[in-house]
Amino acid sequence: MSQITITLPDGSSRSLPAGAPVRDVAEAISPRLAQAALAGVVDGKLVDLAFPLTRDAAVRIVTDRSPEALPLYRHSTAHLLATAVTQMFPGVQCGIGPATDEGFFYDFVVPRPFVPEDLDAIENKMRELASQDLIYERQMWPREKAKEFFAKRGEPLKVQLIDEKTEGQSEVSCYTIKDPQTFIDFCVGPHVPSTAKLKAFKLLTTSNAYWKGDARNQPMQRVYGTAFLSEKELKAHLTQVEEAKKRDHRKLGRELGLFTFHQWAPGAAFWLDKGTTLYNTLADYMRGVLIPNGYVEVKTPLVYNKALWETSGHWAHYRQNMFLVESENEQMGMKAMNCPGHYLLYSSQVHSYRELPLRYHEQTPLHRNEASGVLSGLTRVRQFSQDDGHCFVTQDQIGDEVERLIRLVRRVYGDFGLEYTAKLSTRPAEFMGEIATWDSAEAQLKTALERAAQVYTINEGDGAFYGPKIDFDITDAIGRKWQCATIQLDYNAPERFELKYIGADNTEHRPVVIHRAIFGSFERFIALLIEHYAGAFPLWLAPVQAVVLPIADRHLDYARSVRARLQESGLRVDLDERQEKIGYKIREAQLQKVPYMLVVGDREAAEGTVSVRTRAGGDQGASAIDGFIASARDEISRRGQLSADSSQLSVAEHL
């Protein structure tokens, strides 16, 4: 048998017989590595340990310390879940079972919905199968044989997947656990070597789903779970999940009187008075940031003739996600984004290079026809607004404008006390324009990031087809990441809409468009803030900043005068006039997470003071009304940057 040369990450090499599996590389290095091996990376491709090495190659062995290990564990655990379900529920049909950022899921067609007792039983079955050390094996089957096999088993969805994903192939990849009778799935893999590797997993919940996420397709039951490399990591994650449930914006939004939903308007929030106050506070805050930074606020129509969407490309590629209407035999579409309207607005006038950068900002409602099955609180809705902006710049202004935007993002997130990371997404495999233009744009983005002293990572090949971009991920109070701000260069739209400006040479030139948002959508950002703060908003954001609590009815007149003085100073204040004991009123205010409670009784009325309490810090003592107003105004002015000696506890202390 001929020999092949395997090059290892440290530059050393091993000689092995051609056809030797990847696990032989691990064994040739050390018995300990062979025991820890989960998979291999061969010339950059993740493969099973059984993968045959037929030619010289660079090989890296994957262990539980490798970045590929966790997704590998989770995908294999999804197969373990499907094995347990098919053994416990004869006749079940299997859908898909991918790994996700949070764990894994698997979709099934079953006669009845799963109940919590089913999850417990399924998880116990999974542990039993894991303890049996069953082998994951990749088998290459003739395509028609695989289709016939799954058809006879009563799994038409697998036949459909094979038809769609393997057209033109003679063979398809299938994975068994132990043997085809125990479990088999159409899957490209790879997987861990055996079920014994899987120990730290937990099934979490079930939900209704549809084949391919389309409500017109086969209804299914989705089982969600998670898996980690160790019990310690799993326990930490489950603790985070429990904390996330307490912070769920849907639960807190209802309890705090912020918003509600109704079945007759799916995917559109009804904002109650407190929620509307929060929404408007954010909207006005963003105006206060952008207008001094050279933005002009505009308003564009909500409904456009399909000709606009044909020009933008959305009619061909996005129409199924739009709400369509007909008027006088004309087809129209409700706007799902502001960009095309801004292009029409820009092109309605002649522009000189002296006007650029020209910065538009808009907050009008947008509508996207999301499938009902994916709607989720404020994070996935059909109606929303964005802090949407489009900057029209010359090619040589890109770097300076992007640097300004990065500093703007930093300022905004600093005001909310939010931590974030940045990533630069570069030219994808399919792109429009010239490589030289892309190289120049990417270089300007890198220079802007570096001049702004912004730490970032490269997200190779993940730019939009029309230009590179910078994305910002916020990390919330319990460690979850939310993608919010984005800065995207666009060379495509100016061409489609024939946007122009008159240059210094008195000839026409194409501007470059920079799409940018900092909050993203107001709805999603509010969901983030609710969960980040657990509803305990900092003073400047709180819908109700203080509540006046009279001890008895005889103190009502004084309490009303206190409220009036605070409202005149610009504070958002409530008065609890109910005939309840003061202890009850305090507890209610704490449950509503009001930052300050101002108790007034005989002494306060006589002295013209208030007794100040914070929602977590308790009694802060008496204060003159003007003194409290001054202190509150100072705290509001500092937003997320609270001083160490502030009497109001920091957000971290609140939580």
N, C-alpha and C positions, 0 to 999 in steps of 0.2 A: 504494500500500500504506500502511495506517495505521501511525503511529509509536507506540512504547511507551516508557515511561521506566524505566530500570534504575537502582536506587539501590545504590551501592557501600558497603563497610564504613566508609569514612571520611566518609560522608554526602554525597559528591558524586554526580552522576548522569550518565547517558549516554542519548541518544535513539537508538533502533534501530528498523528496520522490524519490524513484528509477524511472528513466525515465524522470526526470526533465531536461529541456534544459539548456545549459551552460548559457544562458542569466539570468536564475533564480539565478545563483551564483552571478552575478553582482548586481542584484536587492537586494539580501540578504545582500550585503556589503553596498551599498549606492545607492540612486536614481541618484546621479551625475555620479557614475561609470557606471550605467546601460545606461545612456544617451550617455556616451563617448565610450561604448564598441563597438568593431568592430568584434572581433572573440575571440576564447579561445585557450589555449594550454592545452590539457588533456594528462597527463602522457607523456609529450614531443611531442605530435602530435598536429599540428595546425588544428583547426576545426571551423565550423560555430557556431554562437550563438545558432542555433537551434539544435545542436548536442545533442542527449539524453544521459544522464549520468545514466548508468545502474548498476554501481558498485562503490565501494570506489575508489577515484582517487585524484591525485594532479592536481589542476586547477590554471591556471593563465589567467587573463583577458587581452586581447590585446586591447590597445588604440592607439591613434596616436603618443604616446610617445614610443611605443614598437618597437623593431628592425624588427618585422615581418610586421609592418603596411604598409610600402611603397610598397614592392612587392605585398601585398594583394590589395592595392589601384590600382596598375597598372594592375594586372590581371583582376580585376573587371571592370576597365575602358576599357580594351580590349574587354570584353563582351558587354559593353555599345556601343562601336564602331560597333561591329558586328550587334547589334540590329538596330542601325541607318541605316547601309548599307543594311541589308535585307529588311527593311521597305521602303527604297528609291529606291532600285534596285531589283524589283521582279525577281525571278529566279536565283539570285546569289547563288553560292556554297561557303560554308565556309570551310576554311582549319584549320589552328591552330592559336592561339592568345596568346602567352606567355608574361609574364613580362620579362623585360631584365634589365641589369644594368643601362641603360640610359632611360628606359621608357617601351614601349610595342610595339608590332606590331600585325597585323592580316593579313592573306593571304586569298584572295578571287579569285574565278573564275568568271569573269565578261565579258560581250560581247565586251567591249571596255576599253582601259586604262583610269584610272582616270586622271582628269585634275585639276589644282589648284582650279578652281571654285567648283569642286565636294567636295574637302576637306573642303572648307568654309561651304558649305551646310550641309555636314555630321556633322561637328562640331556643327553647330547650332542645328541640330536635336538631337545630343547627349545632349546638354544643356537643350533642351525641355524635353527629357526623364528623365534627372536627376532631373529636377524640379518637376516631377510627383511623386517622392518618391515611385518608383516601387520596389517590393520585389524581392530579389534573393532567390530562393528556390531550395534546393537539392531534387531531386526525384530519387528513386531507381527503375529502370525498369528491367523487365526480359530481358535478353540479346537478345533473338530472337525478342522480341517485339520492342526493340530499333532499331535493324538492319532493321526490316520491316518498321518502322516509317520513318527513314532517307532515306531508299530506295524510298519510295513513295513520299517523298519531293524532290526527284531528287538530293540527296547529297551522291553519291557513295563514296566520300572520307571519310565521317564520318563512313560509313559502313566498309570501309577498316581499319580505325583506331580501331574500335570496335573489328574487327576480330583479329588484331595484338596485341592489348593491353589487351584484357580481355579473352584470351583463357583459358578455364577451369572454368570460373566464370559463375554463374547462373544469376547474376544481374550486371547491370552497372549503374554508377553514371551519371546523367544528371542534368544540371542546367537551370532553367528557369528565365527569368525576367518578372515578373507579371504572365505569363501563357505560355504554349507551343505555343500558336498562336502568341504571341508577340515576344518571342525568346526562343529557347532552344538549348543547346549545350551539346555534350558528353564531360564531364569534371569532374575531381576528386575534383576540388575546392581547398580550400574553397574560399568564397567571403564575401564581406561586406554585412551587412543586407539589405541595400536598396540603390537605385541610388542616394538618397538625400545626401549620404555621399560624393559623388564625385563632386567636384566643381573646383579644380585647375588642369585642363588638357588642352592639346593643341595638335592638329594634325600637324605634321611637314612636311612630304613628302611622296611620293610614289615611288615604283621602280618595275621593273620586277622581278619575282621570279618563281621558279619551285617547284612543289610538292616534298617535302623531299629534296629540294636543288639539284635535279638531272635534268640536261637539257633534258634528255630523257623523262621526265614525263610531266604532265599537266602544261602548262604555267599559271601563276597566277599574280595577282597584290597585292603587299604588301603595306599596309598603316602603316607608322610609326607615333607614337605619344609619348607623355610623360605625366606623371601625378605626382603631388606632394601633400603633406599634407596641403599646404597653398599656397595662391596666391604669397606671398613673395618669397617662395622657387622656385615656378614656374618661376617668373619673373627673379630671379637670374640665374636660369638654362638657360632660353632663351637668356639672355645677354651673357652667356658663349658660347652658341651655335653660336650666331652671331660672337663672337670673334673668335671661332674656324673656321668659314667659311673664315674669313679674313686670317687665318693662314694656311688654307688647303695646305698641302705640294704639292698636284697635281697642284694647281693654282700657288703657289710660285715657284715650280720647273720649270714650264714653263716660268714664268715672269723673273726669275733670270738666265735662260739659263743653268739649271743643268741637266735635263734629259727629255726624251720624250718616247713615246710608238708608236707602229705601229701595225695595225690589223694583219699583217702577222707574228708577233711574240708575240702573246698574253701572258701577264704575265711576260714579260722580258723587262727590261728597256734598252733604248739606252742612255748611259751616254755621254753628251756633254763635251766639254773641261773643263768647270768650275766644273761640277759635277764629272768628273773623277779626277780632282785635289782634291776635297773634299773627295772622296772615298779613294784615295791613301794616303791623309793626315791621315785619320782615320786608314787605314791599317798599315802605317808606325808607327803611334803613338802606336798602340797595340803591334807591334813587339818590339818597344822600351821599353814597359812596361814588356813584358813577357820574352824576352830573358835574360835580367839581373836577372830575377827571376827563372832561371833554366829550362826554356822551350827550346826544340829544335823544329825548324820549319821543317815540313815534307810535302811531296806531295804524294798523293795516286791516283790511277786511277779513272776515271769518270764512267767507265762501267765495270760491273762484270758479270760473269756467274751466272746463277740462283742458283747454288750450294751454293754460299756465302749467298745469301738472304734466302735460305732454312735453312742454319745453324743458321743464326741470328734470324729467325722467321718472317722476313718481307715478305717473299714470301707467307706465309699463312695468315698473318694478315694485310699487308700493300700494297700488290701488286697493288691494284686498284688505289693507289696514286702515283705509279711509272711510269716513261716512260720506256716502254719495247721495245727492239730491237732484231732482229734475225740476226745472222751471222753464215754462214756455218752450218745451221740447228741447231745451238745452241741458246737457249733462254738466253737473257742477260737483265740486268736492269741498268739504269743510277742511280748513287748513289743519294739518297735523304738525306743522313746523312753520316758523316765521320767515325762514330764509328766502323763499321765492317772492314773497310780498316785499321784502326789503330790496330785492333786486329790481323789481318794478319801480319802487320808490326812488331808488338811486338813478335809474335810467330815465326818470321823468324830467330830469334837469341836466344841463351841461355842467361838467365838473372840471376844474383846473387842478393841476398838480399842487397848487398852493392850498387847496382845501383838504388835501389828504395828510394824515389819516382822517377819514370821516367815520364817526362811530355812532351806530344806531343802537338803541335799547328799547325793548318792548316787553310788556307783561300781559298781553291779552290772552284769553283762553285758547287752548288747542284741544283737538279731539282726535283720538286714535281708536279704531275699531278693534280693540283687543278681544280675544276669545274670552267668553264668560268664565271658562275653567281656570284662567290664569289671573283673574282679578284678585287683588289682595290688599284690603285696607287702602292706605294712601300710597303704598309702594308700587302698585300696579293698577292704574285707573284708566278710564276712557276720556275724562275731561281733566285738564291740568293747565297750569301756567308756568312759564319759565322766566328766569331773569336772563332773557335771551339777548345776545348782542352780536352784531356783525360789524367788523372794522374793514373798511376799504382802504387799502394801502398800496404803495408802489413796491416793486420788488426789493429795493434797497432799504425800505422802511420796516421790513419784516422783523429783523432782529430787535430793533428798538421797541417796536410795538409789543412784541412777545415779552420782552423784559418787563415792560410796564404792566402787562397782564399778570405775569408771575408775581410781581410785588403786590398787585391788587388782590390776588388770591391769598397771599400770605397775610395781608392786612385783615381781610374778611374773616378768615378762619381763626386768626388771632383774637378777633373781637368775640368769637364764640368759645374760645379756649379749646379749639379742636386741633388734634395732631393729624398730620397727613404725610403721605409720601408721593413722589412724582415719578412718572415713567415716560420716556420718549419712545413713541412708536414710529418705526422707520418704514421705508418703501416695501410694500407687499409684492408678492410674485406677479399679480395682475395690477397694473397701474396705468394711468393715463399721463401723457406728457413726456418730456425728454429727461433722460437720466441726469444730465447736467443740471437741469432745473431742480430736480429732486435733491441732488447732492448739495446744491447751493442752499436750498430751503432747510435741509437737515443741519447743515453747518451753522446756519443762522440761529436755529432753535437751540443747538448745543451751546453756541456762544451766549445766547440770551440766558440760558439756565446757569451758565458759569458766571456771567456778570452779575446775575441776581443772587449768587452764592447759594443756589438751590441744589441740594443733593438729589440725584436721580438715577434711575436704572434705564438700560436700553431694552425695549420690548421689540426685538428684531422682527421685521416683516409684518407688524400688526397695524401699520398705518392704514388710513382709508385709501380707497383707490384713487382719490382725487388729491391727496396730499398727506404729509406727515402730521403728527399731532402729539400733544402733551396731555396726559390724563393725571388727575390727582385723586388718590384714595384716602378717605378719612378713616381714622381708627377711633371707634367709639369707646365709651367708658369700660366696656367689658371685652374689648379686644377685637370686635368684629370690624371688617373693612367695608366701606361704602364708596363706590365710585361716583364722584360728584362733578367737580370742575373739569372742564376740558377746553383745550385751545387747539383748533384744527385749521390747518392751511387748506385753501381750496383754489385750485387753478381751473377746475372744470366749469363751475357755475359762471364765471365771467365770460367764458367762451360760449356757453349755451345761450346766455342772455345778452351777449354782445355788449358787455359793460365797457365803458370807455372813460378816459379822462384826457384832457389836453395837457401834454407835457411841456417842459421848458423849451423844447424845440418847435412848439406850435403844431405838433402832429398828434394824432390819436394813439393812445397806448391802452393796454389792458391792466386794470388793477388786479391785485390779489385780494381774495376775501379771507378774513380770519373769523371763523365761527368761534364763539366763546360763551360759556356759561360758568357761573361760580356755584350757585346753589344747585343748578340743574333744574329740576322741577320744584316749585314751592311745596307741592304735596309730598314728594319723597323726602325733601329736606326737612320738612316739619316732622315727618315720621322718624327720621334720624334723630332730630333734636329731642323729641319726646322720649325716645328710648335711651339716648345718650344721657340725658339729665334725669331719667326715670320720672319725668313730669315735673321735677323741681327746677323750673326755669330760673336762670339768674334774674336779678331784679329788673334789668332793662328790658327783658323779653317777657316777663310774666304777664299774662292777661290781666290779672288782678295783682297789683303790687303791694297793697296793704288793705287790711280790713279793720274797721273800727268796731270794737266789742263793748257795748255798754253793759255794766254789771246789772243794772235794774232799770225799770221804765223811767224812773225819775232822772236818769242820766241821758235820756234820748236827745233832749234839746242840745245839750253840750256835745254829744256824739255827732249830731248832724252838723254842728258848727265846725267841728274838727274835720269831718269829711269835706265840707265846702272849702275850707282853707287848703286842704291837700289837693283837691281837684283844681282849684284856681292856680296852684303851683305847677300843674301839669301831670300830677301823679294819677294813676288809675286806682281808684279806691272804692270799696264796697262798705256798706254798713249792715251789720246783722241786728235787725230790730226784733227778732223773735223773742218770745217770752220763755227763754230757756236759761238754765244755770250757766254761769260763765265758764265752768270747766267743760261743759258740753260744746259751747261755742268755740272754745280754743281747739278742742279735738277735731271738730268739723273743719276749721280753718287749716289745721295741719294736714288732714286728709285731702283737702283741696290744694295742698302744697303752696299756700299763699306765703310769700317771703316774710311779711311783717304782720303781726297782730298788735293792734293798739288798744289796750284795755283802758277804759275810762270809768271811774267811780266818783265817790264824794271828794276824795283828796285831789284827784286830777282836775275835777271841775272847779274846785276852789282855787287851785294853783295855776290853772291854765296849762296843764301838761298832759302827757300821755304816758302810760306804762308800756314800754316796748318789749315785745317778745319776738324771737325769730322762730321759723318753723322747725329748726332742729336744735338751736342753741338755748331755747328756753328764755327765762326772764333776763332782760338786759338793763332793767331799772327805768327810772323816770327820765323823761326828756321833754324839754320845751318843744312846742310844735315847730317853731322856726328852726330849732336845732335839728330836729328829725328831718325836716324838709331839706336842709342843707346837706345833711349826711347822705340822704337818699339820692339827691341830685349828683353828688360827688361819685357815689357808687355807680349810678347809671352812666355817668360820663366815662368811667373806666371800663365799662362792659366786661370783657373777659379777663382783664388784667387787674384783679383785686389785690389790694395791698395786704401785707402780712398782718398789719395791726387793725384791719377792718373788723368792726363788730359783727358784720354779717359773715357767716361761715362761707367758705369756698364751696364750689360745687362738689368737689371730692368729699368734703366733710359732710355735705348733705346726704351723700349716698353711702 
